[in-house]
């Protein structure tokens, strides 16, 4: 954003905007764009949030600050969140360092340094003595011995204060008392009346920039419940049952949470593909139940602090390749089950460990059934899930 012909990249500074927008640069309206080019130097910026779901109050919030940009450098501007408040941060992408910003000079309206106010000088009054004239009178020197007749001074022009000046030119002029000198002004300490624009954030708050709920995840869990579909009998008379909802779960997921109704409440979508496996039996043989659940879900995150969030998910589940098979003495067992569309819900916590990822732990309820031999098998289950999400932003 400058006048004249386009300059080479080495002679301009570029700014990429992430969830923020520059509304004015040096009091000129900035174009609405995700990348701006300006001339190097100190600039006054007016910055605000840029989000489709912001409230009217949030959309009117503006921050004015000064920043120094270097030629040939690219800068990233992004918000730093502290609860429901935010402040802008500039990253020099050439050096991967945070760029210092400072407040606009309130007197000049630009980025010039503030001129400190000098306190008034203090003059100490000398003590009075017998030879010192009292305040308010003009000192009169003693007359010297006369060696010649005194010459009368020229008469001043008549004025309202001395109307007899012309009538009596030889009249002595009475000294006029001088007005008393004002007392010296008291010395006061200079006070900066401008409050800090933003309180300094803790290192924990400065470390978190990205909102939670976005990334690629990996997780595992343990589930139990559902109808009994097979039983293994042991020689000692004991038995082990295989249920339709139980098993060990290994999953991979992908999710995004781009919609934030406020700084603390976000909504997103995601998907999960998993392996669910369970086996019962002993040395003589095993019966295993394998299936591949696919889940499409919507999620909500409510931030409880700089790192923590409450997590709620709900979605649909469809199990692929559901198969019951046996080996050993149960090698003749093999049955394919057909999954019906089910419902899944997760409730738990999200911990944002940093800008590159977070951990989550949830309790899962799955409502699902399989079709086999003209009947339905209830596979409703509960599970404990743990996961880690990598954020590529």
ABEGO torsion letter per residue (X at the ends): XBBEBBBBAAABBBBBBBGBBBABBGGBBBBBBABBBBBBEBBBBBBBBBBAABBAAAAABBBBBBBBBBBGBBBBBBBBBBEABBBBBBBBAAAGBBBBBBBBBAAAGBABBBBBBBBBBBBBBBBBBAABBBBGBBBBBBBBBBABBBBBBBBBBBBAABAAAAABAABBBBBBBBBBBBBBBBBBBBBBABBBABBBBBAAAAABABBBGBEBBBBBBBBBEEBBABBBBBAAGBBBBBBAABEBBBBBBBBBBABBABAABBBBBBBBBBBBBBBBEBAAEBBBBBBBBBBBBBBBBBBAEAABBBBBBBBBBBBBGBBBBBBEAAAABBBBBBBBBBBBBBBEBBBBAEAAEBBBBBBBBBBBBBBBGGBBBBABBBBBBBBBBBBAX
